[in-house]
Amino acid sequence: MQEDPTKIPPGAMPRSIDVVLRNEFTEKGQPGDICEVIGYLCVLPELSSMLKPGEKTQLTTRSIETRGLGQTEGGISGLKGIRDLSYKLVFTAINIKVENNQFD
């Protein structure tokens, strides 16, 4: 989603953010529409920066443990050699209202 170019000062670049739409909301907005979106801001790690070139993404579960209530671990350990993560801001939409549909 991109900021409305008519509402920014002349010569300024419009800001943009990725918006996650789910279910029936995916068909509501089209490129060029002016929309009002209600939702929340999320921070997602950029997994591509963690992978080596040519490496495929794979999820593996080796064991599942259950714990009783009140039992906790003592923090995070064993992170030697892990690269710094970079993060990306994403807006998760709960509702979207199209104010100016280009195709109607």
C-alpha positions as CSV (number, residue, x, y, z in Angstrom):
1,M,0.0,0.0,0.0
2,Q,1.3,3.5,-0.9
3,E,0.6,6.9,0.6
4,D,-1.8,9.1,-1.4
5,P,0.5,11.2,-3.7
6,T,-2.0,14.1,-3.5
7,K,-1.6,14.4,0.2
8,I,2.2,14.8,0.4
9,P,4.4,17.9,-0.3
10,P,5.5,18.4,-3.9
11,G,8.8,16.6,-4.7
12,A,8.4,14.1,-1.8
13,M,8.3,10.4,-2.4
14,P,5.2,8.6,-1.2
15,R,5.9,6.1,1.6
16,S,4.7,2.5,1.3
17,I,4.1,-0.6,3.6
18,D,3.2,-4.2,2.9
19,V,-0.4,-5.0,3.9
20,V,-1.5,-8.6,4.6
21,L,-5.1,-9.2,3.6
22,R,-6.9,-12.5,4.2
23,N,-10.1,-14.3,3.1
24,E,-12.8,-12.1,1.4
25,F,-10.7,-8.9,1.8
26,T,-8.2,-10.0,-0.8
27,E,-10.6,-9.2,-3.6
28,K,-11.8,-5.8,-2.4
29,G,-8.9,-3.6,-3.3
30,Q,-7.3,-3.3,-6.6
31,P,-4.1,-1.4,-7.7
32,G,-4.9,2.3,-7.9
33,D,-7.8,2.3,-5.4
34,I,-8.0,4.6,-2.5
35,C,-8.6,2.5,0.6
36,E,-9.0,2.9,4.4
37,V,-7.5,-0.1,6.3
38,I,-8.1,-1.1,9.9
39,G,-5.6,-3.5,11.5
40,Y,-2.4,-3.8,13.4
41,L,1.3,-3.4,12.8
42,C,3.5,-6.6,12.9
43,V,7.2,-7.1,12.9
44,L,8.4,-10.1,10.8
45,P,12.0,-11.4,10.5
46,E,13.3,-11.4,7.0
47,L,14.1,-15.1,6.7
48,S,15.9,-14.6,3.3
49,S,18.7,-12.8,5.1
50,M,19.3,-15.9,7.3
51,L,19.6,-18.4,4.4
52,K,22.8,-19.0,2.4
53,P,22.6,-18.4,-1.3
54,G,20.8,-21.3,-3.0
55,E,19.6,-22.8,0.3
56,K,15.9,-23.9,0.5
57,T,13.6,-23.1,3.4
58,Q,12.8,-26.2,5.4
59,L,10.9,-26.7,8.6
60,T,11.7,-29.8,10.7
61,T,10.2,-30.9,14.0
62,R,12.4,-33.4,16.0
63,S,10.5,-33.7,19.3
64,I,7.6,-32.3,21.1
65,E,7.7,-31.9,24.9
66,T,4.9,-31.0,27.3
67,R,5.4,-29.2,30.5
68,G,3.3,-28.7,33.6
69,L,1.9,-25.4,34.5
70,G,4.4,-23.0,36.1
71,Q,7.5,-24.6,34.6
72,T,9.7,-22.3,32.6
73,E,13.0,-22.4,30.8
74,G,15.9,-20.1,32.0
75,G,16.1,-17.9,28.9
76,I,17.6,-18.4,25.5
77,S,20.9,-20.1,25.1
78,G,23.1,-21.7,22.4
79,L,23.0,-18.8,19.9
80,K,26.6,-18.9,18.9
81,G,27.1,-18.4,15.2
82,I,23.6,-17.1,14.5
83,R,23.5,-14.1,12.2
84,D,21.9,-10.9,13.1
85,L,18.3,-10.8,12.0
86,S,16.8,-8.0,10.0
87,Y,13.1,-7.2,10.4
88,K,10.3,-5.9,8.2
89,L,7.2,-4.0,9.2
90,V,3.9,-5.4,7.9
91,F,0.4,-4.1,8.4
92,T,-2.1,-6.9,9.0
93,A,-5.6,-5.8,7.9
94,I,-8.7,-6.7,9.8
95,N,-11.0,-4.7,7.6
96,I,-10.7,-2.7,4.4
97,K,-13.0,0.0,3.0
98,V,-12.5,1.0,-0.7
99,E,-13.3,4.8,-1.0
100,N,-12.5,5.2,-4.7
101,N,-12.7,2.1,-6.9
102,Q,-10.9,2.7,-10.2
103,F,-12.9,-0.2,-11.9
104,D,-16.5,0.8,-11.0
